């Protein structure tokens, strides 16, 4: 049975962190044009909620941005790497529109914006063995979407990885094409990252709403879990 496990090296950097997990089996993630308006509204509502986290005129001075930039300064990153929530909030600050990608991605992007937390997801079926979050040794193979050349992880970079290499680099910064969520994905694991108690409180609310949206739309029964330094492992099964 595959598992998701958080390595001790991660907790050494972020002892108060919480990784909220949602495991989903048997979904149909195909895009239906008739549902576009539902997802457009979901993303629009998430964007509107996100604005409450952008209270400072200077983007970098907003608390969420400061917290994640500080977090990224604690481990090795590729130049310019930023938390996925910073990328979303930057678009919100520029009043850019969000368009549907596929149902599962749209749902977690809406939750990511609403709660100002990094969210991501992987296709369980194509994972090679267990999914880990921890420090890279360096050289773990990584092919982001659209890449023709390997962009291996840096030594000491915080990555999600499996037996075949990096799955996501610099926490949830950049996704590997190999494990990304597509319309063909049937079994998935979603994660919400939090690095301090205040974020963890939002994450606990976020994972509950994420489960409600997933279960309602896909007509499945997903299973949530909370990973902490005391409980760093959970099965990728329902």
C-alpha positions in Angstrom: 0.0 0.0 0.0 1.4 3.4 -1.0 1.7 6.0 1.7 2.5 9.7 2.1 5.2 10.4 4.7 6.9 13.6 5.9 10.6 13.1 6.5 12.2 14.2 9.8 14.4 16.7 7.9 11.2 18.7 7.0 10.1 18.9 10.7 13.5 20.1 11.7 13.0 23.1 9.5 9.3 23.6 10.2 8.4 22.0 13.6 5.0 23.7 13.8 4.0 22.8 10.2 0.8 20.9 9.3 0.3 19.1 6.0 -3.4 18.4 5.4 -4.1 15.6 3.0 -7.2 14.5 1.1 -7.2 11.1 -0.6 -9.7 10.6 -3.4 -10.4 7.3 -5.3 -12.6 6.6 -8.3 -13.2 10.1 -9.6 -14.1 11.2 -13.1 -12.0 14.4 -13.7 -13.0 15.0 -17.4 -14.0 18.5 -18.3 -17.6 19.1 -19.2 -18.3 22.4 -20.9 -21.8 22.5 -19.3 -20.1 22.8 -15.9 -17.8 25.7 -17.0 -20.0 28.3 -15.3 -19.9 26.4 -12.0 -16.1 26.5 -12.0 -15.8 30.0 -13.2 -18.0 31.1 -10.3 -16.0 29.0 -7.9 -12.7 30.6 -9.0 -14.2 34.0 -9.0 -15.5 33.6 -5.4 -12.1 32.3 -4.4 -10.4 35.3 -5.9 -12.8 37.6 -4.1 -12.1 35.9 -0.7 -8.3 36.1 -1.4 -8.4 39.9 -1.4 -8.8 40.0 2.4 -5.3 38.7 2.6 -3.9 41.6 0.5 -4.3 44.6 2.8 -0.8 46.2 2.2 -0.2 48.4 -0.8 3.2 46.8 -1.3 2.6 43.2 -2.3 5.6 41.8 -0.5 4.6 43.3 2.8 1.4 41.3 3.1 1.6 38.7 5.9 1.1 35.6 3.8 3.7 36.7 1.3 6.2 37.5 4.1 5.6 34.2 5.9 6.2 32.1 2.8 9.2 34.1 1.6 10.8 33.6 5.0 10.0 29.9 4.8 11.6 29.6 1.4 14.7 31.3 2.7 15.3 28.4 5.1 16.2 25.9 2.3 17.9 25.8 -1.0 15.8 27.0 -4.0 16.2 27.8 -7.6 16.5 31.5 -8.1 13.0 33.0 -8.3 11.2 30.1 -6.7 8.1 31.3 -4.8 5.3 29.5 -3.0 2.3 28.6 -5.2 0.1 30.8 -3.0 2.2 33.8 -3.8 1.7 33.1 -7.5 -2.0 33.0 -7.1 -2.2 36.1 -4.9 0.0 38.0 -7.3 -2.6 37.4 -10.0 -5.4 38.4 -7.6 -3.5 41.6 -6.8 -3.3 42.3 -10.5 -7.1 41.6 -10.9 -6.4 38.9 -13.4 -9.2 36.4 -14.2 -8.9 32.7 -13.5 -10.2 30.2 -16.1 -11.1 26.5 -15.6 -8.3 23.9 -16.1 -9.9 20.7 -15.0 -12.4 20.0 -12.1 -10.0 18.8 -9.4 -7.5 21.6 -10.1 -10.2 24.2 -10.2 -11.6 23.1 -6.9 -8.3 23.2 -5.1 -7.2 26.5 -6.6 -10.4 28.0 -5.3 -9.7 26.7 -1.8 -6.1 27.8 -2.1 -7.2 31.4 -2.8 -10.0 31.5 -0.2 -7.7 30.4 2.6 -4.5 31.8 1.3 -2.7 28.5 1.6 -0.6 26.5 -0.9 -2.5 23.6 -2.4 -1.4 20.9 -4.8 -2.2 17.4 -6.0 -0.7 14.3 -7.5 -2.0 11.3 -9.4 -1.6 8.3 -7.0 -1.6 5.7 -9.8 1.6 7.0 -11.4 3.5 7.5 -8.2 6.5 5.1 -7.9 6.2 3.8 -4.3 5.5 6.1 -1.4 5.2 9.9 -1.7 7.7 11.8 0.6 8.1 15.4 1.6 11.7 16.1 2.7 15.1 17.4 1.8 16.6 16.5 -1.6 19.9 14.8 -1.8 20.4 16.6 -5.1 20.0 15.4 -8.6 16.5 13.9 -8.3 15.1 13.8 -11.8 12.4 16.4 -12.5 10.6 17.3 -15.7 8.1 20.2 -15.3 5.2 20.7 -17.7 6.5 21.4 -21.2 10.1 20.7 -20.4 12.3 18.8 -22.8 15.3 18.6 -20.5 15.7 17.3 -16.9 15.8 20.0 -14.3 17.0 18.0 -11.3 16.4 19.1 -7.7 19.1 20.9 -5.8 20.8 19.4 -2.7 18.9 20.5 0.5 15.9 21.7 -1.5 12.5 20.8 0.1 10.7 18.5 -2.4 8.0 16.0 -2.7 9.5 12.8 -4.2 9.0 9.1 -4.9 11.2 6.3 -6.1 11.6 7.8 -9.6 12.6 11.4 -8.6 11.1 14.7 -7.7 7.3 15.1 -7.8 7.1 18.7 -6.8 10.0 21.1 -6.2 10.4 23.7 -3.4 7.3 22.5 -1.6 4.4 23.2 -4.0 6.3 25.6 -6.3 6.6 23.6 -9.5 4.8 20.4 -10.5 6.3 17.4 -12.4 4.5 16.5 -15.6 4.8 12.8 -14.6 2.4 13.0 -11.7 0.3 16.0 -12.4 -3.5 15.9 -12.3 -5.1 15.5 -15.7 -8.6 14.7 -17.0 -7.6 11.0 -17.0 -6.7 11.0 -13.2 -8.9 8.6 -11.3 -7.1 8.4 -7.9 -5.5 11.5 -6.4 -4.0 13.0 -3.3 -4.4 16.7 -2.5 -2.3 18.5 0.0 -2.6 21.8 1.8 0.6 23.3 3.4 0.7 25.3 6.6 3.9 26.3 8.5 2.6 27.9 11.7 -0.3 27.6 14.1 -2.4 30.4 12.5 -2.0 28.9 9.0 -2.7 25.4 10.4 -6.0 26.7 11.8 -7.0 27.9 8.3 -5.8 24.6 6.8 -8.1 22.6 9.1 -11.1 24.6 7.8 -9.8 24.5 4.2 -9.4 20.7 4.1 -13.0 20.2 5.4 -14.4 22.5 2.7 -12.2 20.9 0.1 -13.6 17.5 1.1 -17.2 18.8 0.8 -16.6 20.3 -2.6 -14.8 17.1 -3.9 -17.4 14.7 -2.5 -20.3 16.7 -3.8 -19.0 17.3 -7.3 -17.5 13.9 -8.0 -20.0 11.9 -5.9 -17.2 10.1 -4.1 -16.2 9.7 -0.4 -12.7 11.2 0.1 -10.6 10.7 3.2 -8.9 13.6 5.0 -5.8 13.3 7.2 -3.6 15.7 9.1 0.1 15.1 9.2 2.2 16.6 12.0 5.6 15.9 13.5 3.8 13.4 15.9 1.8 11.8 13.1 3.9 12.1 9.9 2.4 9.2 7.8 -0.9 8.2 6.3 -2.0 5.7 3.7 -2.9 6.7 0.1 -6.1 4.7 0.1 -9.7 5.1 1.0 
